[in-house]
Amino acid sequence: MARYRVLQGIDYPPNKRAEVGDTVDDLPANAVKWLLDTGAIEDPSKPKKVEVVVEETPAPVVEETPTPVIEESPVVIEEGFDPDATDGDGDGFLQDGTVHQRPVEETK
């Protein structure tokens, strides 16, 4: 006779009760199919059907950092020529914003 593992408590004739985890072999033949279908019992000799659910991992949200706006200080226009001027802001020009603005000369 077939043996079944009880997965949820069941009452069956004649006045019997099986609890979760019990193994029984005296179930009525006409009840076995629907007890298997409803998941109340399982046949321990058959492999369990395992449904694998694969969840997709959403791509990480990358927030773009806005490019900072660099505000340049206003250029003060001076009238004097400075022969020893230095390129303080590194843009390749001396005395920026003046009538004396000129490219940096390469020194040898």
HELIX and SHEET records of a PDB file:
HELIX    1   1 ALA A   29  THR A   38  1                                  10    
SHEET    1   A 3 THR A  23  VAL A  24  0                                        
SHEET    2   A 3 TYR A   4  VAL A   6 -1                                        
SHEET    3   A 3 ILE A  41  GLU A  42 -1                                        
SHEET    1   B 2 ILE A  10  TYR A  12  0                                        
SHEET    2   B 2 LYS A  16  ALA A  18 -1                                        
SHEET    1   C 2 PHE A  93  LEU A  94  0                                        
SHEET    2   C 2 ARG A 102  PRO A 103 -1                                        
END                                                                             
